[in-house]
Amino acid sequence: MQETQISLTETIENALDEISQRTGKPVKELIREAIEVFVSENHLANRRALMQKARGIWADREDIESIESIREEWNRF
């Protein structure tokens, strides 16, 4: 695991110390968990934004079947 040095405000440091004492988790673990949540949420948000951006890019294509006709084929059984 990569070690990284960060600077925290006194308020954040005190809050982390309090949470650490209450939960029994080391401050390093609390920070790592918070970063994992942050990265996961932002990754998901980026995926959603890309999907929204791609929406309708084939709307003007006439050389492919409509989604309705494809769905009808799936539902024939």
C-alpha positions as CSV (number, residue, x, y, z in Angstrom):
1,M,0.0,0.0,0.0
2,Q,1.3,3.5,-0.9
3,E,2.0,5.9,1.9
4,T,0.9,9.5,1.4
5,Q,1.3,12.5,3.6
6,I,-1.6,14.9,4.0
7,S,-2.2,18.1,5.9
8,L,-5.3,18.5,8.0
9,T,-6.9,21.4,9.8
10,E,-6.9,21.2,13.5
11,T,-10.7,20.9,13.4
12,I,-10.6,17.8,11.1
13,E,-7.8,16.3,13.1
14,N,-9.7,16.6,16.3
15,A,-12.9,15.2,14.7
16,L,-10.9,12.2,13.4
17,D,-9.4,11.6,16.8
18,E,-12.8,11.7,18.4
19,I,-14.3,9.3,15.8
20,S,-11.2,7.0,16.2
21,Q,-11.7,6.8,19.9
22,R,-15.5,6.2,19.6
23,T,-15.1,3.5,16.8
24,G,-11.8,2.0,17.8
25,K,-10.5,2.4,14.3
26,P,-7.2,4.0,13.6
27,V,-7.2,7.5,12.0
28,K,-5.4,6.1,9.0
29,E,-8.3,3.6,8.4
30,L,-10.9,6.3,8.8
31,I,-9.1,8.5,6.2
32,R,-8.7,5.5,3.9
33,E,-12.4,4.6,4.1
34,A,-13.4,8.3,3.5
35,I,-11.2,8.4,0.4
36,E,-12.6,5.1,-0.9
37,V,-16.2,6.5,-0.6
38,F,-15.2,9.7,-2.3
39,V,-13.4,8.0,-5.2
40,S,-16.3,5.5,-5.6
41,E,-18.9,8.2,-5.7
42,N,-17.0,10.3,-8.2
43,H,-16.3,7.4,-10.4
44,L,-20.0,6.6,-10.5
45,A,-20.8,10.2,-11.2
46,N,-18.3,10.3,-14.1
47,R,-19.8,7.1,-15.6
48,R,-23.3,8.6,-15.4
49,A,-22.1,11.8,-17.0
50,L,-20.5,9.9,-19.9
51,M,-23.7,7.8,-20.3
52,Q,-25.8,11.0,-20.5
53,K,-23.4,12.5,-23.0
54,A,-23.6,9.4,-25.2
55,R,-27.4,9.3,-25.1
56,G,-28.9,9.6,-28.5
57,I,-25.6,9.6,-30.5
58,W,-27.2,7.1,-32.9
59,A,-30.6,8.7,-33.1
60,D,-30.1,9.8,-36.7
61,R,-28.8,6.5,-37.9
62,E,-31.1,4.8,-40.4
63,D,-28.9,1.7,-41.0
64,I,-29.8,0.0,-37.7
65,E,-33.0,-1.4,-36.4
66,S,-35.1,0.5,-33.9
67,I,-35.0,-0.6,-30.3
68,E,-38.7,-1.4,-30.5
69,S,-38.2,-4.0,-33.3
70,I,-35.3,-5.5,-31.3
71,R,-37.4,-5.8,-28.2
72,E,-40.3,-7.4,-30.2
73,E,-37.9,-10.0,-31.3
74,W,-36.8,-10.7,-27.7
75,N,-40.4,-11.0,-26.5
76,R,-41.6,-13.5,-29.2
77,F,-41.2,-16.4,-26.8
